[in-house]
Amino acid sequence: MKQFILSLATLLTFGAVSASAAQNWQIGTGYSIKFTCDASGGIFKTMKGSVAFDEQNPATSSFNMAIDVASINTGNAMMNKHAKGDEWFDAAKFLEIKFTSKKIVKNGATYQVTGDLEMHGVKKEITIPFSFQTKGAGATFSGKFSVKRSDFKIGKPGGEVGEEIKLDVTVPVVKK
């Protein structure tokens, strides 16, 4: 009986450890971070981060991402310089836009990640809906969401640039 209890405890411990470990993924090439608003749009060209994701048990998953603010590209050199300046993103002072997940849940056929978005020295909790599509040893995360630039003290109120900034993010990954 003692041996049975010890075997059962070992099995339960192993099961708990293996169930709690999300798959680590490496960010692949070809990721896309697009933004649009009333008067302008563009992309951020440089991103890094870590992704641990288990589509069957998303509660064990985590995202920790950082976007290089200086990699902003609007397609216009003057707009790029202005966007990197202290009136807007202040890329010299605030080098990165960061997102750190707190909770990931399945929502029907998609998922939602709640975490802290830090931009321009301001940290706010947001929830981002996303999809996860597997293909062979790789997969792609895709999400669309909006933020208010005034929530992060970016730019001056009013003007030609809209308050709502729409983001469209696609991140291909491969298993580590």
C-alpha positions as CSV (number, residue, x, y, z in Angstrom):
1,M,0.0,0.0,0.0
2,K,2.9,2.4,0.9
3,Q,4.5,1.7,-2.5
4,F,1.1,2.4,-4.3
5,I,0.7,5.7,-2.5
6,L,4.3,6.7,-3.3
7,S,3.8,5.8,-7.0
8,L,0.6,7.7,-7.1
9,A,2.3,10.8,-5.5
10,T,5.1,10.6,-8.1
11,L,2.7,10.3,-11.0
12,L,0.6,13.3,-9.7
13,T,3.7,15.4,-9.2
14,F,5.1,14.5,-12.7
15,G,1.6,15.2,-14.2
16,A,1.4,18.6,-12.5
17,V,4.9,19.6,-13.6
18,S,4.3,18.5,-17.3
19,A,0.9,20.2,-17.4
20,S,2.2,23.5,-16.2
21,A,5.0,23.9,-18.7
22,A,4.0,25.9,-21.8
23,Q,5.9,25.4,-25.1
24,N,8.7,28.0,-25.6
25,W,8.5,29.6,-29.1
26,Q,11.1,31.6,-30.9
27,I,9.9,34.7,-32.8
28,G,10.4,34.2,-36.5
29,T,11.1,36.6,-39.3
30,G,8.3,38.3,-41.0
31,Y,6.5,39.7,-38.0
32,S,4.4,42.7,-38.6
33,I,3.4,45.6,-36.2
34,K,1.2,48.0,-38.1
35,F,-0.6,51.0,-36.7
36,T,-3.2,53.4,-38.2
37,C,-5.2,56.4,-37.2
38,D,-7.1,59.2,-38.9
39,A,-4.1,61.1,-40.3
40,S,-1.2,58.6,-40.5
41,G,-0.1,55.0,-40.2
42,G,3.0,52.9,-40.4
43,I,4.9,50.1,-38.9
44,F,7.5,49.3,-36.2
45,K,10.3,47.3,-37.7
46,T,12.1,45.9,-34.7
47,M,10.7,43.6,-32.0
48,K,12.1,41.1,-29.6
49,G,10.6,39.0,-26.8
50,S,9.8,35.7,-25.3
51,V,6.8,33.6,-25.9
52,A,5.7,30.5,-23.9
53,F,2.3,29.3,-25.1
54,D,0.2,26.1,-24.6
55,E,-3.0,26.3,-26.6
56,Q,-4.6,23.6,-24.5
57,N,-3.7,25.2,-21.2
58,P,-3.3,29.0,-21.9
59,A,-3.2,29.8,-18.1
60,T,0.4,28.4,-18.1
61,S,1.4,30.7,-21.0
62,S,3.2,34.1,-21.0
63,F,4.3,36.8,-23.4
64,N,7.0,39.4,-22.8
65,M,7.5,41.6,-25.8
66,A,9.5,44.8,-26.5
67,I,9.3,47.1,-29.6
68,D,12.1,49.4,-30.5
69,V,10.5,52.9,-30.6
70,A,13.2,54.2,-33.0
71,S,12.2,51.6,-35.5
72,I,9.0,53.4,-36.4
73,N,8.5,53.9,-40.1
74,T,5.6,56.0,-41.5
75,G,6.9,56.0,-45.0
76,N,7.9,59.6,-44.7
77,A,11.3,60.7,-43.3
78,M,10.0,64.0,-41.8
79,M,7.1,62.2,-40.1
80,N,9.5,59.5,-38.8
81,K,11.7,62.2,-37.3
82,H,8.6,64.0,-35.8
83,A,7.2,60.7,-34.4
84,K,10.5,59.9,-32.7
85,G,10.7,63.4,-31.2
86,D,9.9,64.5,-27.6
87,E,6.4,65.7,-28.5
88,W,5.3,62.2,-29.6
89,F,7.2,59.0,-28.7
90,D,10.4,60.6,-27.4
91,A,12.5,57.7,-28.6
92,A,15.7,59.1,-27.0
93,K,14.1,58.9,-23.6
94,F,11.6,56.0,-23.9
95,L,13.5,53.4,-26.0
96,E,10.9,50.6,-26.0
97,I,7.2,49.9,-26.0
98,K,6.8,46.9,-23.7
99,F,4.0,44.3,-23.1
100,T,4.1,41.8,-20.3
101,S,1.2,39.3,-20.0
102,K,-0.6,38.7,-16.7
103,K,-3.3,36.3,-17.8
104,I,-4.2,34.4,-21.0
105,V,-7.6,32.7,-21.5
106,K,-9.3,30.8,-24.2
107,N,-12.4,32.6,-25.6
108,G,-14.2,30.3,-28.0
109,A,-12.0,29.7,-31.0
110,T,-9.6,32.6,-30.0
111,Y,-7.8,33.8,-26.9
112,Q,-7.4,36.9,-24.8
113,V,-4.2,38.1,-23.2
114,T,-4.4,40.7,-20.4
115,G,-1.2,42.4,-19.4
116,D,0.7,45.6,-18.9
117,L,1.4,47.8,-21.9
118,E,4.1,50.4,-21.2
119,M,4.6,53.2,-23.6
120,H,6.1,56.7,-23.2
121,G,6.7,56.1,-19.5
122,V,3.0,55.1,-18.8
123,K,1.9,51.6,-17.9
124,K,-1.7,50.5,-18.4
125,E,-3.4,47.2,-18.2
126,I,-5.0,46.2,-21.5
127,T,-6.7,43.1,-23.0
128,I,-5.8,41.9,-26.5
129,P,-7.8,39.4,-28.4
130,F,-5.7,37.1,-30.6
131,S,-5.8,34.0,-32.7
132,F,-3.2,31.2,-32.8
133,Q,-2.8,29.2,-36.0
134,T,-0.4,26.2,-36.2
135,K,1.4,24.9,-39.3
136,G,3.9,22.2,-39.0
137,A,6.6,23.1,-36.4
138,G,5.5,26.8,-36.6
139,A,2.6,28.9,-35.7
140,T,1.3,32.5,-36.0
141,F,-0.2,34.8,-33.4
142,S,-2.5,37.5,-34.8
143,G,-4.3,40.2,-32.9
144,K,-6.0,43.5,-33.6
145,F,-6.7,46.1,-30.9
146,S,-6.8,49.9,-30.2
147,V,-5.3,52.2,-27.7
148,K,-5.9,55.9,-27.0
149,R,-2.8,57.9,-27.4
150,S,-3.8,60.3,-24.6
151,D,-3.8,57.4,-22.2
152,F,0.0,57.2,-22.8
153,K,0.6,61.0,-23.0
154,I,1.6,60.7,-26.7
155,G,1.2,63.9,-28.7
156,K,-1.0,66.9,-27.8
157,P,-4.8,66.6,-27.6
158,G,-6.7,67.4,-30.8
159,G,-4.9,68.2,-34.0
160,E,-4.8,66.1,-37.2
161,V,-3.7,62.8,-35.5
162,G,-6.7,60.8,-34.2
163,E,-7.1,59.8,-30.6
164,E,-7.6,56.1,-31.3
165,I,-4.6,54.2,-32.7
166,K,-5.5,50.9,-34.2
167,L,-2.8,48.1,-34.1
168,D,-2.6,45.0,-36.2
169,V,0.0,42.6,-35.0
170,T,1.1,39.3,-36.6
171,V,3.9,37.3,-35.1
172,P,5.1,34.0,-36.7
173,V,6.9,31.6,-34.2
174,V,8.7,28.3,-34.3
175,K,9.2,25.8,-31.5
176,K,12.4,26.1,-29.6
